[in-house]
């Protein structure tokens, strides 16, 4: 039942700030992923689904859903060219990740986000940062994809910090 579920604690990995780029970029992305989970830690399903402030549709649960989709699109669909199915319950539209949040599915959405990050890592394992991909919208390297996702997470972790502060006053994860 959604009422009983609470997002688990998240421990951010320590990473090297001097590692070769092929280790540094995945490590930094991992740090940002866990930062998002840390901003959700200890909250109920209802709190995760809570909107930041009208008229915004921003919620922590929406951010988990959105970044799950971003991971899938960039790493699994575009880079690895996996024939992955469309995400259930996401529909179509720019903001559907945020509009169709439901506290009743918070635990499943949380677990699906974690699983998607693992699948994304597996999908690009063995690829070189300089490898170039083209999905018909122009060429890009795996390096670009990592940098794009790190930037995406950095922006959304800032949003998540504001949403979390509004929910219970906690900041600085």
Backbone torsions as a table, in degrees:
resi	resn	phi	psi	omega
1	UNK	NA	136.1	-176.6
2	UNK	-59.1	-33.5	-176.5
3	UNK	-63.4	-28.9	-175.5
4	UNK	-91.8	-18.4	-174.6
5	UNK	-79.7	138.7	175.7
6	UNK	-130.7	134.5	179.4
7	UNK	-59.7	131.8	-176.0
8	UNK	-71.8	162.7	175.2
9	UNK	-64.2	156.1	179.7
10	UNK	-131.8	130.2	177.7
11	UNK	-104.3	119.3	179.3
12	UNK	-73.8	136.1	179.2
13	UNK	-72.3	146.5	170.2
14	UNK	-82.4	136.7	179.2
15	UNK	-132.9	157.3	178.7
16	UNK	-76.3	140.6	174.2
17	UNK	-99.2	7.1	179.1
18	UNK	-128.8	7.5	-178.4
19	UNK	-64.2	158.5	171.7
20	UNK	-58.3	150.0	-174.7
21	UNK	-53.2	-35.0	-178.9
22	UNK	-65.4	-21.2	174.2
23	UNK	-100.1	-34.6	-176.5
24	UNK	-63.8	-48.1	-176.1
25	UNK	-65.1	-48.8	175.4
26	UNK	-61.8	-35.0	178.4
27	UNK	-65.1	-42.0	178.8
28	UNK	-68.0	-39.9	176.0
29	UNK	-61.5	-43.0	177.6
30	UNK	-59.3	-42.6	178.6
31	UNK	-59.3	-43.4	179.1
32	UNK	-67.2	-38.7	177.4
33	UNK	-59.2	-48.4	-177.8
34	UNK	-70.0	-30.1	175.0
35	UNK	-59.8	-43.4	177.2
36	UNK	-61.4	-44.1	178.8
37	UNK	-63.3	-37.1	178.4
38	UNK	-64.5	-34.2	178.5
39	UNK	-70.6	-19.1	177.6
40	UNK	-93.2	-19.5	-172.5
41	UNK	-56.5	135.0	176.1
42	UNK	83.1	-2.4	-179.7
43	UNK	-94.5	150.1	176.0
44	UNK	-77.8	167.5	176.4
45	UNK	-58.0	-41.1	-179.5
46	UNK	-64.6	-39.8	178.4
47	UNK	-67.0	-39.1	178.4
48	UNK	-63.3	-32.8	-178.7
49	UNK	-84.5	-9.4	-177.0
50	UNK	-64.5	132.6	179.3
51	UNK	-75.4	148.9	-176.4
52	UNK	-66.2	-55.1	180.0
53	UNK	-170.7	137.0	179.2
54	UNK	-60.9	141.4	3.8
55	UNK	-92.1	10.3	-177.6
56	UNK	-64.3	144.6	175.2
57	UNK	-100.8	12.9	-176.0
58	UNK	-72.2	130.7	175.0
59	UNK	-147.1	161.6	176.9
60	UNK	-63.5	-39.7	178.3
61	UNK	-64.0	-39.5	176.1
62	UNK	-62.2	-38.9	177.7
63	UNK	-65.0	-41.4	176.4
64	UNK	-60.5	-44.4	-179.8
65	UNK	-64.7	-44.3	-178.4
66	UNK	-63.1	-47.4	-177.3
67	UNK	-71.2	-27.4	171.6
68	UNK	-60.5	-46.3	180.0
69	UNK	-64.2	-42.7	-179.8
70	UNK	-61.0	-45.2	177.6
71	UNK	-57.8	-47.4	-177.5
72	UNK	-62.0	-47.6	-177.0
73	UNK	-62.9	-50.9	-174.0
74	UNK	-73.4	-50.1	-174.2
75	UNK	-82.2	-47.8	-172.7
76	UNK	-85.7	-41.9	-177.9
77	UNK	-82.7	-50.7	-173.8
78	UNK	-80.7	-48.2	-177.1
79	UNK	-79.3	-58.6	-175.1
80	UNK	-81.0	-12.3	-179.2
81	UNK	52.7	40.4	176.4
82	UNK	-74.7	142.1	177.1
83	UNK	-83.1	68.4	-177.1
84	UNK	-82.5	145.9	179.2
85	UNK	-73.9	158.0	174.3
86	UNK	-63.0	149.6	-179.5
87	UNK	-72.6	129.8	-179.6
88	UNK	-67.4	133.3	176.6
89	UNK	83.4	7.5	-178.4
90	UNK	-98.5	-21.3	178.6
91	UNK	55.8	-150.5	178.2
92	UNK	-129.1	159.5	-179.0
93	UNK	121.0	154.8	-174.4
94	UNK	-63.9	-44.9	-173.2
95	UNK	-103.1	13.5	-174.9
96	UNK	-60.4	-30.0	177.9
97	UNK	-58.4	-34.2	-176.9
98	UNK	-93.9	-32.6	-174.3
99	UNK	-75.3	-31.5	-172.8
100	UNK	-105.3	39.7	177.1
101	UNK	-79.2	148.4	-178.2
102	UNK	-146.4	120.1	179.9
103	UNK	-55.3	-29.9	-179.1
104	UNK	-64.2	-21.6	-179.6
105	UNK	-109.5	11.3	-175.0
106	UNK	-58.3	-47.0	-178.9
107	UNK	-62.3	-43.6	179.5
108	UNK	-66.4	-40.4	178.3
109	UNK	-64.9	-40.1	177.7
110	UNK	-61.6	-51.4	179.8
111	UNK	-61.4	-38.1	179.5
112	UNK	-66.5	-36.8	176.0
113	UNK	-61.4	-49.4	-179.7
114	UNK	-60.0	-44.7	179.4
115	UNK	-62.9	-38.9	-179.5
116	UNK	-65.7	-38.1	178.9
117	UNK	-65.4	-37.5	177.7
118	UNK	-67.3	-41.8	178.6
119	UNK	-64.9	-37.5	178.4
120	UNK	-64.5	-43.8	178.3
121	UNK	-61.1	-43.4	179.9
122	UNK	-65.1	-36.1	-177.3
123	UNK	-65.2	-31.9	-177.5
124	UNK	-103.6	-0.1	177.7
125	UNK	-59.1	133.4	179.0
126	UNK	90.3	-10.8	176.2
127	UNK	-85.4	145.6	179.1
128	UNK	-87.8	145.9	179.1
129	UNK	-58.1	-29.4	-178.5
130	UNK	-87.1	-4.3	179.2
131	UNK	-62.9	137.5	-176.2
132	UNK	-108.4	138.3	-179.6
133	UNK	-125.6	155.0	178.3
134	UNK	-146.9	117.0	179.8
135	UNK	-102.1	20.1	-179.9
136	UNK	94.4	-6.3	179.3
137	UNK	-108.3	9.3	180.0
138	UNK	116.3	154.7	-176.8
139	UNK	-76.2	151.3	175.7
140	UNK	-154.0	153.5	179.6
141	UNK	-98.5	164.2	174.4
142	UNK	-62.4	-34.6	176.1
143	UNK	-56.6	-47.7	178.0
144	UNK	-57.6	-43.7	-177.9
145	UNK	-61.0	-46.0	177.5
146	UNK	-59.6	-47.9	-178.8
147	UNK	-63.7	-38.7	177.6
148	UNK	-62.0	-46.9	-179.0
149	UNK	-69.4	-36.2	175.7
150	UNK	-60.4	-43.4	177.0
151	UNK	-64.7	-41.1	178.9
152	UNK	-61.2	-47.5	178.2
153	UNK	-64.5	-40.8	-179.2
154	UNK	-59.2	-45.7	178.0
155	UNK	-61.6	-49.3	-175.4
156	UNK	-71.9	-28.2	174.3
157	UNK	-67.7	-31.8	172.4
158	UNK	-64.2	-43.5	175.7
159	UNK	-61.1	-44.4	-177.7
160	UNK	-61.6	-36.5	179.0
161	UNK	-62.8	-42.7	178.9
162	UNK	-66.6	-41.4	179.0
163	UNK	-64.0	-45.0	-179.6
164	UNK	-62.2	-41.8	179.8
165	UNK	-61.2	-37.8	179.4
166	UNK	-67.7	-34.8	-178.0
167	UNK	-70.5	-51.1	-174.0
168	UNK	-141.3	10.1	177.1
169	UNK	83.8	-3.4	-178.6
170	UNK	-78.0	139.3	176.0
171	UNK	-144.2	171.3	169.2
172	UNK	77.5	30.6	179.5
173	UNK	-71.0	NA	NA
